[in-house]
Amino acid sequence: MTGHTREFFSTVNPTVFTASAIMVAFFVGFGVIFPGLASQVFASVQGFITEYLGWVYVLAVSFFLGFLIWLALSRFGTVRLGQQHERPVYSFLGWFSMLFSAGMGIGLVFWSVAEPVLHYQNPPVGEGGTDAAALNAMVYTYFHWGLHAWAVYVVMGLSVAYFSFRKGLPLTIRSIFYPLLGERIYGPIGHAIDILAVFGTLFGLATSLGFGAMQLNTGLNVLFDLPVSHWAQVGIIASITFVAVLSVLSGLDRGLKWLSQFNLGLAIALMVFVFFAGPTLFIINFFLDSVGGYFQNLIQMSLTTDAIGGGDWQKDWTIFYWAWWMAWSPFVGIFIARISRGRTIREFIAGVLALPSLFVFAWLAVFGGTALHLELFSDESGIASAVAEDTTVALYATLQQLPFAYFLSGIATLLIATYFITSSDSGTHVVDALVSRGNTRSPKRQRVIWGITEGAVAATLLIVGGEQALQSLQTGSIAAGLPVSIILILACINLFRALHQETDGRVD
């Protein structure tokens, strides 16, 4: 072993790094060389899971939400993630900006129009294209992007933060299992847990980069007539990766925090403009109607499996989302944990569960509500037909119906690009921590390596396998949601046990 090799492995966990690298190479090779077979295999695995184990996801995510509401209201809510005298490292604005950018910023921009319109055309129950279908479309979109989605992230992030900052354990997923495994978390079982987390993070980010590049390509086509092609998308991925690596090198306290705050400010500005430029009164009334419908039907939706109807819509949408949030939870959870030192459990749950959900509801009501208003009351909007043909044009097709359409499209494209940069940046920090024994101050070269790897995986899949290869890897990473669901359930149990043992009937 050379001196450089010894130096490199002195800052990483050799087992986690090597196994993760082999898994990345194997699955990328499989997706690139045999995209059709990979898609078929992964789809079969996902199909089996959603067909026979979909109820596990339904019960698990509902349990997470109930557990967190109880925990926030309990005496444990005042326990601090760190020593009791510590205070938050980041301001509330910086903290919220970073956690929202990592959690779902880019996906929300992508689906804010497409999903409500698709549900409007093809609702889970009843006839599509009706007033009732429009209201239910928004209610179900809230359901998929609201409290349940963030609850998955909170369980993971809160557990990692508690055991890392309160108990002094490494900032990795394995630390959650200390009450159950003790010192064995540093052995093969702990390695396997962190390798699974690296797998879900890296492929989740790579597939998101690929699909995001397609939407950015659409936006640049609308703005500058840039041809829609795989090579254009590869150029977009390379540009995003380059900026993300620069952000990584500048550090968490500078590049990522500043960029996240810029993202949030730009998103709010765009939302406010569309709110006033669009059907303002309708958006207000529609927001109240749909939020009311959401909370009125929350328990029923939470436990629905559609046993009589066969559950095809449920599998394609709700189960898919629950699996996707679980697959992403190691990445988002670790990142949110890392930036949350010094906050109480109650602050953490309110800031990562309640407030993001309210922002999501407002965002969806403005953009999805505007699109649905155009579909309901305009004969020539063409949004539904455009979405049915290509979901990447959904947002742009809506903005084209508003004043200053070109300017708004430019702002939306910039927002998508910056959200992708922050996603790549935060993901790089997480992967680096996972392979570095939880160390958050590893050499910068390691973060550069992982940042470039994310972009290279996405670009390779696009060039060789195209969209089919990306979809197959996305399906494969979603299948990882099943073992992660078990990790999350055990995280709740271990957190509950640890809090009881620590407080012994009182909170210090």
N, C-alpha and C positions, 0 to 999 in steps of 0.2 A: 504494500500500500504506500503510495507516494505521500510526500509531505502535504501537498495540496488536498489530496483525498482525505488524509487524517484530519486536516484542519476543517474541511467541509463537514465530515461526519461528527466532529466534536460539537457542532451546534445543532444537529438534527438527531432525531430518533432513527437509527439505521433501519430497524424493522419496518416502521411505519412508512418511511420514505421509500425504501426499496419495493415493498409490497404495493404501495400506491402507484409507483412508477410502472410496475409490471402490469397492474390492472388497467391503467390508463392506456398503455401501449396495446394491450390485448383488445380492449373494447373499441378503441379507435380503429385498430386494424380490422377487426370484425365488421364494424360499421362501414368502413371505406371499401374493403375488398368484396364484401358480400352484403351490400345495403339491402337487397331484397330479402335475403335469408334472415339478416339481423332484424329487420322490421317484422318479419313473420314470427320469429322466435320471441322477441320482446312483447309483441302484441298478444301472443298466446299466453305468455306469463301474466301480463296485465289483465287479459280477459278472464283467466282463471281466478285471479285475485278478486276482481270486481264482481264476478258471478257468485263465488262461494264465500268470499270474506268481506264483501262490501259492508255488511252489518257491523263488522269489527271497527271499521273506520267511523261509521255513523255513531256508534256508542262511545268510542274513544274520544272523538272530538267534542261531543256533547259533555262527556265527563270532565274534560279539561276545562271547559268554560265554567261549569258548575263549581269545580274545585277552586278555580282562581277567584271567583266571586266570593266564595266562602272564606278563602284565605285573606283577601283584602279586608273583609269586614271583621275578621277574627283578631284576637289579641296579638297574633304574630305579625300583624301589619306594620308594627313599629320597629321590628327587627331591621337593622341596617345591613346593607350588603358591604361589609367591611367592619372595622371596629366601630363601636357605638359612638365614638367621638368624631369619626370621619364625616366629611360633607362631600357633596357631589363634585366630581372632578370637572365636569363640563356644565356650562350654563344650560338652562332649560331649552333655549332656542337651538343651541348647537347640538345638544343631545337629541332633541326631537327630530331635527333636520337629518342627522346621520342615521338614526334608527328607521325613519320613514323611507329614506333613499335606499337603504339596504333591503328593507322589508318587502316593498311592492311598488315603489315609485314607477318604474318603467312598465310593469305589467298593467298597472292601473291606467296609464296613458293609452296603452295599446287597446285595452278591452273596454274602456269607458263608453264607447259608442257601439262597438261591434257586439258585445254580449247582450245588452238590452235589446238591440234590434233583432238579433238572432232568436232570443226568447220570445219577442213579439211575434215573429213569424212562425215559430214552432214552440209553443208553450208546453209545459209538462202536463197540463190538463186543459181541456176546453179547446175552442177554435182559435186559430191564429188570426192576427190582423184586426182584432176588436179592441174596444176601449178597455175591457177587463184584461185582455192579454197584455196591453201596454202597462197597466198598473202591476200586474203579476210579474212582468218582465223585470221591472225595476226592483221589486221586492226580492226576487230570487238572485238578482245581481248583488244587492246588498248582502244577502245571505252568504254568497260565495266569497265576498271580499271584506266582510265585516268582522263581527266579534269572534266567530269560530276560527277564522283564518289567523287572526292575531293571537288567539288563545294558544294555538299550537306553538307559535314563536315564544310567547311568554313563558310557557312551561319549560321549554328548553333553556331560554336565556336566564330565567330566574334561578333555575337549579344550578347551572354552571356558575353564575355570579355568586350564589350563596356559598357553594363549596369551595370556590376559588378564593374569594375575598374574605369570607368569614372564617373558613377553616384552613386557609393557606395551602390549598392543593393546586395543581397545575390548571391552567385555563384551557382545559380540554374536556371532551364529553366523558371520558373515563372517570373523571373526578366525581360525577354524579353517583357512581356505584360504590363509593368508599364505605358507606354504612353497611352495604351488603357483602362486599368483597374484601374490604380492608386493604392490606398492602398488595394483594393480588391484582389490584388495578394497574400495577406497573409491569405485569406479566403478559402472557399471550392474549388473555381475554381483553385486557385494556387496549392492547395493540389492535385487535380486531375491531373494537368499537371505534377507535380513531380512524382506522383505514376505511370503514364504512362511511364515516363523516367526510373524509377527503373525497371519496368516490362521489357521493351525492353532491357535494359542493362544486367540484371541478366540472362534472358533466352537466349539472344544472346551469352553471354559469356559461359553459361552452355552448350549450344548445340555445340558451337565452341570447347570447351574443349573435349566434347565427340567425335566429328568427328576428331579432332586433335590427340586424343589418338589412334584412329584407324590408322592414318597415321604413328604415331610414332611406333606403334606396328609393322607395316609393315617394317619400317626402321630397327628396332631391330631384326626382323626376318631375314632380308637380312644380317645384320651384325653378329648376334650371334645365329641365329636359335631359337630365342624366339618364342614359339608357339603363333599363332594368336588366341586370345580368349577374351571374355568379362572380365575375371578376370585379365588377363594381362593388359588390358586397364584400369581397375579400379586401378591397382597398379601404372600405369603411371600417372593417374589423381591424385592419392594421393601424388606421388612424386612431381609433378608439383605444387600442392597446398601447400605442405610443404615449398618448396623453395620460392614460391610467398609470403607466409605469412612472412617468414624471411625477404624478400625484403621489404614488407610493413612496418615491424617493424623498419627497418633501415632508413626509411624515403624517401621522394621523391628526396631529393638532393643527396642522396648517392646510395642506392640500385638500384632504378629504373633508374636513370640517368646513372650510370656506366654500368648497364646491357644493356641499350639501345644503348650506344656507342659501347659496345662490339658486340652487334647484328649487328649494321651497319657495323662495321669494318670486321666482319666475313663474312657478306653478300657480301661486295665489294670484299674481297679476293677470295671467291668462284666464283663470277661472272667473275673476271679477269682471274682466272685459266681456267674456262670452255671456256672463249672467246679465249684464246690462244691454249688450248688443242683441241678445236672443230674446225669447219670449219670457221676460222677467216675471210677470205675474203668474204665468203658467208654471214656471219653475218653482216658485214659492209654494203654490198650492199643491203641485205634484210632489214636492219634497215632503210636505206634511202628510199627504195621503199615503205615500209609499213608506215613509218611516213608521207611520201608524200601522200600516199593514204588516210591516216587518216584525214589529214587537208583538202585535196581536197574534201572529202565526208562528212565532219563533219556536215554541216548544214542538208544535206539530211538524214544522219543517226539519227541526233538529233530529227527529226520530223517524222520519219517513224513509222507507225502503222500497215502496211501491211493489209490495209482494203480489198483489192481484194483477197489476198491469204489466208485470215483467221487468220493470225498472230500467228499460233501455236509456231513457232520458236521464234518469238518476245516475246511471253508470257513466254516461258520456260527460256529464257535467259535475254533479255534486261529489261523487266518489272520486272522480278524476282530480278535482280541486283538493279534496282532503288529502289524497295521496301526494299531490304535488307540494302542498304546504308542509307535509311531514318530511318529504324528501329534502326540502330546502331548510328545514328547521335547524339542522346542525350548523349550517353556514350563518343564517340570520341570527340564531340564538347565541352563538359564540360571539358574534360581532356586537350584538346589543349588550351582552354581558360585559364585554370588554370596556364599553363606554359608560357603564352604569355604576361604577364603584362609588360608594358613599350615599346612594339613595336607599330609602326604606323599601320594604317589600310593598307597602301600600302605594308609595309613589311610583314604583316600577310598574305595578299592575295598572294603575290609572294612566300612566304615561305611555304604556306600550299596548294596552288593550282598549281603553275607552276613547282616548283622544284621537288616535289614528282612525278608529272606526267612524267617529263623527266627521273627520275630514274626508274619509272615503265616501260617506253618504252624501256630503255636500258636493264633492267632485262629480260623482255619478249622476246626481240630480241635475247638475248644470249641463254636462256634456251629453249624457244619455237622455236626459229630459228634453234637451233641445232637439236632438235627433228624432225622438219619438213624436214630439210636437209637429215637426216638419212632415213626418210620415202620416200622422193623423189628420192634419189640417191643410196639407198642400198636396196637390195632385201631381206635381212635377219634381219632387225632391230627389227621387232616384236613389236614396240612401240604402233602402232595403235591398234593391237589386244589385247595387254596387258591393254591399257587404256579402251577399250570397255568392258573389263571384270571387271576391278577394277581400279578406278581412283586414289586410294592411291599409286599405284605402278608406276605412270606415270614418276615422277622425277627419281626414282631409275632405271627404265628401260632405261632411257636416259643416266644416269651416267654410267651404266654398259658398254656402248659402247665406253667410253673414257678411256685414260690412267689413272692409279692409281684409278680405279673404287671403290675399297673398301675404300680407304682413302676419296674420294669425298663423298661417301655415308655416311661415319661417320660424316664428316663436315656438310652435309645437315641435318642429324638427330639432331646433336647438335644445329644447327640453328633453326630448327623447335621447339625444346624443349625450347630454350631460348626465342623465340618469344612468345611462349605460356605463359611463366612465366611473361613476361612484359605485355601481354594482361590481364592476371588475376590480376596482380598488379595494373595496371592503372584503370581497371574496379572497383576494390575494393575501390580505392580512390574516384571514381566518385559516386558509390552507397552510400558510407559513407557521402559524401558531400550533396547528395540529401536528405538523411534522417536526416541530422544534421543542417538543416536550412542554408545550404551553408557554414557552418563552416569548414575550411580546417585544423583546429588544434584540432580535436576531440580526445578523449582518444584512445589509441592504441588498447584497447580491442575490440572497435567497428569494427575497420578495420579487426582485426583477425576474428571476427564473420562472417563478410560478405565474407572474403576470403575463409573461410572453407565452408560457405553456397554454394558458386559457385561450388566448387569441389564436395560437397555432392549431389547437384542436378544432376550434370552430371553423377556421379557414380551410383546414384539410378536409373536414367533412363536407363543406360546401363545394370545394373544387372537385373532389372525386365522387362523392355520393349524392351531392345536391340536397334538396329539401328532404328526400326520403331518408337519407342517412341521419340528418338532424332529428327527424321525427322518431326514428328507431332508437337513437340514443336517449332522447327525451322519455320515450316509453320505458326504456331500461332503467333510467334513473328514478322514474316514478315507482317502479316495482320495488325500489329500495325503501319506499315509504312504509312497507309492511314491517320489516324488522325495526325501523325507526319508531313505529307506533308502540312497539313493545318497550323500547328504550324510554319513550315519553311516559308511558304508564308507570314504569318502575321509577322514573324520576319523581313523579308525584308522590309515590309511596316513600321513597328515600328522603325527600324533602320534608314530608310530614313527620317521619320518625326523627329526623335530625333536629327539627324545630322543637319537638316535644322533649327530646333528651337535653337540648341546650337550655331551654327555659325552665324545665322542671316545675311547671305550674305557674311561672311568672316570666315576664319579659324584663331583662335587666336594663 
